Amino acid sequence: MGQEYVGLPEVNGDRVWPRITLVTAVYNGENYLEETIRSIVHQGYPNLEYILVDDGSTDGTAEIITKYEQHLAWRVKQPNQGLYGALNAGFARATGEILGWLNANDKLHTNGLFVVGSVFAAFAEVEWITGRPTVFNDEGMTVEVKELPRWSRGRFLAGANRHIQQESTFWRRGLWERAGGCMETAYRAEGDFELWLRFFRHARLYPVDALIGGWRFHPDSLSHGDVVRYDLNCEEILENELRRTEGYAGLKIFRRMDRALRRVPKVRGIWQRVVVNNLRRCFYRLPGPDRPPVIEYSGDKWIFRR
């Protein structure tokens, strides 16, 4: 039914946790940064490399970073390069075998890093995981725990549930390197979406039925500042990926039809609401061998559940 969690290796009776590198890039983040840092360093994860890149802040960010400097493996203040340029600077210094990032207004859940470390230790074949999506309100309270999504590359290319929560997502260094080893800096908020598409070329995304990290809802969020532009840019990224991808003939025909009908004013609203949205929902939930199993905790071990 499932694969057992085989446990962590031990040295002199002590469990050896995999090294996790977590990067935070911040620009004028004094409102939430301290809460973000505390959610990371107060985990007590024994093999954490925490890197913090100040991307040209002009507020009180530097003072907050200095307060927690003893917990940082590396910190730097650089001229503003944008979120993904700052993340690249951090990941260039990373030495961990497991990688991820947390933006300067989001948080990890209690023991989230222990979930990450133990899952990767349990399953050598797993290269990329994401936890149950969650939302914090402006005050930092957990106000929403969402359904655990399950993706495959084909379904993601079809636009079925395209939002992978970055705060809950971690991956192995080998996958990062095979996918290019950097973030695309041309985008303001869509760089994670573009990275996921590159990851899907090489590995399956395994959902973990546990709480790892969460996104804070606030009015200055990059991806919600201009939702229309964000969605349009994601569509363009998706089209570029499909053009370079062999196969998926039916999906490519459908997307050509979709683009054509969206140009017809009297048709596009009904087409989008009745046809496209329903097809995406059905396609997402359709069983199939392309969907990876869910990783869940049962008894005292992580297992795969189909």
NUSESE-467219 format. One record per atom (N, C-alpha, C, O): x, y, z. Coordinates in steps of 0.2 Angstrom, whole numbers, plus 5000, padded with zeros to 4 digits. Example, Ala and Ser with C-alpha at 12.3 -4.5 7.8 and 13.67 -1.06 7.14 Angstrom:
<pts>
506649725039;506249785039;506649845039;507149835042;506449895035;506849955036;506450005039;506750065040;
</pts>
This chain:
<pts>
500449945000;500050005000;500450065000;500350114997;501050065004;501450125004;502150105005;502350055007;502650155004;503350145006;503450175013;503250235014;503850135017;503950155023;504450215023;504950225019;504450255029;504950305030;505450275034;505450245039;506050265030;506650225033;507050265038;507450235041;506850325040;507250365045;507850395043;508050385037;508150435047;508750475046;509350435048;509350395052;509850445044;510550415046;510750445053;510550495055;511150405056;511350425063;512150425063;512450375060;512450465067;513150475068;513250475076;512950525079;513550425079;513650425086;512950435090;512950465095;512450405087;511750405090;511350465089;510750465091;511650515085;511250575083;511050565076;511350545072;510350585075;510150585068;510450645064;510550705067;510550635058;510850685054;510350705049;510150665044;510150765049;509650795045;509950825039;510550855039;509650815033;509950845027;509950925027;509550955031;510450945024;510651025025;510151055020;510051045014;509751105023;509251145019;509551215019;509651245024;509551245013;509751315012;509051345010;508651335006;508951395014;508351445013;508551515012;508951535016;508251545007;508451615005;507851655006;507351645004;508051715009;507551765009;507851835006;508351855007;507451855001;507651914997;507151975000;506551955000;507352025002;506952085005;507152145002;507652165001;506552185001;506652254999;506152295003;505552285002;506352335007;505952375012;505452335015;504852345014;505652285019;505252235022;505152245029;504952195033;505252305032;505152315039;504552295042;504552275048;503952295039;503352285042;503252205044;502952195049;503552165040;503452095041;504052045042;504051995044;504652075040;505252035040;505452005046;505651945046;505352035052;505552005058;505151945060;505451895062;504551945058;504051885059;504251825054;504251775056;504451845048;504751795044;505351765046;505351705046;505851805048;506451775051;506351735057;506651675057;505951755062;505751715068;505451645066;505651595069;505051645061;504751585059;505251535056;505051475056;505751555054;506351515051;506851495057;506951435058;507151545060;507651525065;507451495071;507751455074;506751505073;506551475079;506251405078;506051375083;506351385072;506151315070;506651265074;506451215077;507251285075;507751245078;507951185074;508251135076;507951195067;508151145063;508851135063;509251195062;509151085064;509951075066;510351085060;510951095061;510151085054;510651085048;510351135043;510251125037;510251195046;509951255041;510451305039;510851325043;510451315033;510851375030;510451425028;510051425023;510351485032;509951535030;510251595028;510751625031;510051615022;510451665018;509951725017;509351715015;510151785018;509651845018;509951895013;510551925015;509651915008;509851965003;509452025004;508852025002;509752085006;509452145006;509552184999;510052204998;508952184996;508952214989;508952284988;508452314985;509352324992;509352394992;508852434996;508552484994;508652405002;508152435006;508352505009;508952515010;507852545009;507952615012;507552625019;507552685021;507252575021;506852585028;507252545033;507852555033;506952525038;507252495044;507452415043;507652385048;507452395037;507652325036;508352305038;508352255041;508852345037;509552325039;509552315046;509952275049;509252355050;509252355058;508952285060;509152255065;508452265057;508052205058;508552145057;508652095061;508852145051;509352095049;509952085054;510152035056;510152145056;510752145061;510552115067;510952075070;509952125069;509652095076;509752015075;509851985081;509651985070;509651915069;510251885065;510251835063;510851925065;511351915061;511751845063;511951805059;511751825070;512051765072;511751705069;511951655070;511051715067;510751655064;510851645056;510651595053;511251695053;511251695046;511951665044;512451675047;511851625039;512551595036;512851645031;513451645031;512451695028;512751745024;512151795023;511651785023;512451855023;511951915022;512351965018;512951975018;511952005014;512252055009;511752105008;511152095008;511952165007;511552225005;511852244998;512452254997;511352244993;511652254986;511152304983;510552314985;511352334977;510952384974;510352344971;510352284970;509752374971;509152344969;509152304962;509352344957;509052244962;509052204956;508352174955;508252134950;507852184959;507252144959;507252084962;507752054964;506652054964;506651994968;507051934965;507451904969;506951924959;507351854956;508051864956;508451824956;508251934954;508951944954;509251934961;509851904962;508951954966;509151954973;509151874975;509651854979;508651834973;508651764975;509251734971;509551684974;509451754965;509951724962;510651734966;511051694966;510651794969;511251804973;511351764979;511851744981;510751754982;510751704988;510851634986;511251604989;510551604981;510651534979;511351524976;511551464976;511651574974;512351564971;512851554977;513351524976;512651564983;513051554989;512751484993;513051464998;512251454990;511951404994;512451344994;512751324989;512451304999;512851244999;512351185001;512551125002;511751195003;511251145005;511051094999;511151104994;510851035001;510650984997;509950994995;509650964990;509551025000;508851044999;508851124998;509151155002;508451154994;508351224993;507651244993;507151204991;507551304995;506951344994;507051414996;507551434998;506451454995;506551524997;505851545001;505351515000;505951595005;505351625008;505351695008;505851725010;504851725005;504851805004;504751835011;504551805016;504951895011;505051935017;504351955021;504351995025;503851935018;503151945022;502751875023;502251885026;503051825022;502751755022;503051725028;503551745031;502851665030;503051625036;503051555035;502751525030;503551515039;503451445039;503051425045;502951465050;502751365044;502351335050;502851305055;503351295053;502551295061;502951265066;503151195063;502851155061;503851185064;504151125062;504151105054;504251055052;503951165050;503951155043;504551125040;504551085036;505151145043;505751125040;505951055042;506251015038;505651025048;505750955049;505350915045;505550855043;504750935043;504350905038;504750895031;504850845029;505050955029;505450955023;506050905023;506150855019;506450905029;507050865029;506850795030;507250755027;506350775034;506150705035;505850675028;506050615027;505550715025;505250685018;505750675013;505850615010;506250715012;506750705008;507250655010;507550615006;507350645017;507750585019;507450525018;507750475017;506750525018;506350455018;506350435010;506350375009;506350475006;506250454999;506750484994;506750544992;507250444993;507850464988;507650484981;507950524978;507050454979;506850474972;506450534972;506350554966;506250564977;505850624977;506350684976;506750694980;506150724971;506650784970;506250854971;506650904971;505650844972;505250914972;504650904976;504250854974;504450944981;503850934985;503550994986;503851054986;502850994988;502551054990;501951034995;501650974995;501951075001;501451055006;500751085005;500651104999;500351075010;499651095009;499651175009;499851205013;499351205004;499351275003;498951305009;498351285011;499251365012;498951395018;498951475017;499451495013;498551505020;498551585020;498551615027;498251585031;499051665028;499051705034;498651765032;498751795027;498351795037;498051865036;498551915038;499151895039;498451975037;498952035038;499252025045;499852055046;498852005050;499151995057;499551935058;499851925063;499551895053;499951835054;499651765056;499951715057;498951775057;498551715059;498451665053;498251695047;498451605054;498251555049;497551555048;497151545052;497251585042;496551595041;496251545036;495651545035;496651515032;496451465027;496951405026;497551425025;496651345026;497051285024;496651255018;496151235019;497051255013;496651235006;496751165005;497151125008;496351135000;496351064998;497051054995;497351094992;497350994996;497950974994;497950964986;497650914984;498251004982;498250994975;498750934973;499250924976;498650914967;499050854964;499150874957;498650884953;499750884955;499950904948;500250854944;500550804947;500250864937;500750824933;500950874928;500650934927;501450864924;501650914919;501150924914;500950984913;500750874911;500250894906;499750934909;499450974905;499550914915;498950954918;499151024919;498751074918;499751034921;500051104923;500051144916;499851204916;500251114911;500351144904;499651164902;499551214898;499151124904;498451134902;498151194906;497551214904;498451214911;498151274915;497751244921;497351284924;497751174922;497351154927;497751164934;498251134935;497451204938;497751224944;498451244944;498851204946;498551304941;499251324940;499651354946;500251364945;499251364951;499651404957;499951354962;499551324966;500551344961;500951304966;501251354971;501551404970;501051344978;501251384983;501951384984;502251334987;502351434982;503051434983;503251434990;503851404991;502951464995;503151455002;503151385005;503451375010;502751345001;502751275004;503151224999;503151165000;503551254995;503951214990;504651204991;504951264992;504951144991;505651134991;505851084986;505451044984;506551084985;506751044980;507551024981;507851054985;507750974978;508450954978;508950994974;508651024969;509551004976;510051044972;510051014965;510151054960;510050944964;510150914958;509650944953;509750954947;509050944955;508450964951;508651044949;508551064943;508751084954;508951154952;509451164947;509451204942;509951124947;510551124943;510351104936;510551134931;509951044935;509751024929;509251074926;509251074919;508851114929;508451164927;508751224925;508351274924;509351234926;509751294924;510051334930;510551374929;509851314936;510251344942;510151414943;510551444946;509551444941;509451514942;508751534941;508351494938;508551594943;507851614942;507851664936;508451694934;507351664932;507251714926;507151784929;506651794932;507551824928;507551894931;507051944926;507052004928;506851924921;506451964916;505751984919;505452024917;505551944924;504851954927;504851984934;505351984937;504252014935;504152054941;503952004947;504152004952;503451964945;503151914950;503051844947;502751804951;503151834941;503051764938;503651724937;503551664934;504151734940;504751694940;504651634943;504951584940;504251624948;504251554951;503851514946;503951454946;503251544943;502951504938;503351474933;503251414931;503851514930;504251494925;504751444927;504951394924;504951454934;505451394936;505051334937;505351284936;504451334939;504051264940;504051234933;504051174933;503951274928;503851234921;504551204919;504551154916;505051234921;505751204920;505851144924;506151094922;505651144931;505651084935;505251024932;505450974932;504651044929;504250994927;504550954921;504350894920;505050984918;505350944912;505750884915;505950844911;505950894921;506450844924;506150794930;506450744931;505650824933;505450784939;504750794940;504350834938;504450744944;503750744947;503750794953;504150794957;503150824954;503050864960;502650824964;502050804963;502850804970;502550764975;502150814980;502450854984;501550804981;501150844986;501250804993;501250744994;501350844998;501450825005;500850845009;500750905010;500550795012;499950815016;500150835023;500050805028;500450895023;500650925030;500751005029;500751025023;500851035034;500951115034;501651125034;502051105038;501951165029;502651185028;502651255029;503051285033;502351295024;502451365024;501751395022;501351365019;501651465022;501051495020;501251565017;501751595019;500751585014;500751655010;500351705014;499751685017;500651765015;500251815019;499851855014;500151885010;499251865015;498851905011;498851975014;498751995019;499152025009;499152095011;499152135004;499252104999;498952195004;498852234998;499452244994;499352254988;500052234996;500652254992;500952194989;501452194986;500652134990;500852074987;500952084979;500552104976;501552054977;501752064970;501252034965;501052064961;501051974967;500651934962;499951954962;499551944957;499751994967;499052014967;499052094966;498452124966;499552124965;499552194964;499252214957;498952264956;499352164952;499052174945;498952104943;499352074939;498352074945;498152004943;498151994936;498351944933;497852044932;497752044925;498452034921;498551984917;498952074923;499552074920;499952004922;500251974918;499851984928;500151924931;499851864927;500251824924;499251864926;498951804922;499151804915;499251754912;499151864912;499351874905;500151844904;500251814899;500551864908;501251844908;501351774909;501751744906;500951744913;500951664914;500651634908;500951584906;500151664905;499951634898;500551634893;500651584889;500851684893;501451694888;501951644890;502251614885;502151634896;502651584898;502451514896;502851474894;501851504897;501551434896;501551424888;501751364886;501351474884;501451464877;502151454875;502251404870;502651484877;503351474876;503551404877;503851374874;503251384883;503451314885;503151264881;503551214879;502551274879;502251224874;502551224867;502651164864;502751284865;503051284858;503751244858;503951214853;504051234864;504751204864;504651134866;505151094866;504051114868;503851044870;503550994865;503151014861;503850944864;503650894859;502950854862;502850854868;502550834857;501950804860;501350854862;501450914860;500850824865;500350874868;499950904862;499750964862;499850864856;499550894850;498850914852;498650974850;498450874856;497750894857;497750964861;497351004860;498150964866;498151024870;498351084866;498051144867;498851084861;499051134857;498451154853;498351214852;498151114850;497551134846;497051164850;496751214848;496851144856;496351174860;496551244862;496151284862;497251254863;497451324865;497451374859;497251424860;497551344853;497451384847;496751404847;496551464845;496251364848;495551374847;495351424853;494951474852;495651414859;495551464864;495751534863;495351574864;496351544860;496551604858;496051644853;495951704853;495851594848;495451624843;494751644845;494551704844;494451604850;493751624852;493851684857;493351714858;494351694861;494451744865;494451814862;494251864865;494551814855;494551874851;493851894849;493751954846;493351854850;492651864848;492251894854;492151854858;492051954854;491751984860;491151944862;491051944868;490751924858;490051894860;490151824862;489651794865;490751794861;490851724863;491251714868;491251664872;491751754869;492351744874;492151734881;492451694885;491651774883;491451764890;491151694892;491251664897;490651674887;490351604888;490851554887;490851504891;491251564882;491851514881;492251504887;492351444889;492451554890;492851554896;492551524902;492851474905;491951544904;491551524910;491351454909;491451414914;491051434904;490651374903;491151314901;491051264903;491551334896;491951284893;492651274896;492851224899;493051324896;493751324898;493751304905;494151264907;493451344909;493451334917;493251264919;493551234923;492751244916;492451174917;492951124915;493051074919;493251134909;493651084907;494251074911;494551024912;494551134913;495151134918;494951104924;495451064927;494351114927;494251084933;494151004933;494450964937;493850984927;493750914926;494450874924;494650824927;494850914921;495550884919;495950874925;496350834926;495950924929;496350924935;496150864940;496550834943;495450854941;495250794945;495250724942;495150674945;495350724935;495350664932;495850614934;496450634934;495750554937;496250504939;496650484933;496450494927;497250464934;497750444929;498450424932;498650454937;498850384928;499450364930;499950424931;500550414934;499850484927;500250534927;500350574934;500750614936;499750564938;499750594945;500250564950;500150504951;500650604953;501050564958;500650554964;500150584966;500950504968;500550484975;500650544980;501150584979;500250544984;500250594990;500750564995;500750504997;501150604998;501550585004;501250605010;501050665011;501050565014;500750575021;501050535026;501450495025;500950565032;501250535038;500750485041;500150505043;500950425042;500550375045;500850335050;501350305049;500650335056;500950305062;501550345064;501550395067;502150315062;502750345064;503250355057;503850355058;502950355052;503250355045;502950395040;502350395040;503350415035;503050445029;502850385024;503250345023;502350395021;502150335016;501850375010;501650435010;501850335004;501550354998;500850334998;500750275000;500350374996;499650354996;499450374989;499450434987;499150324985;498850334979;498150374979;497850384974;
</pts>
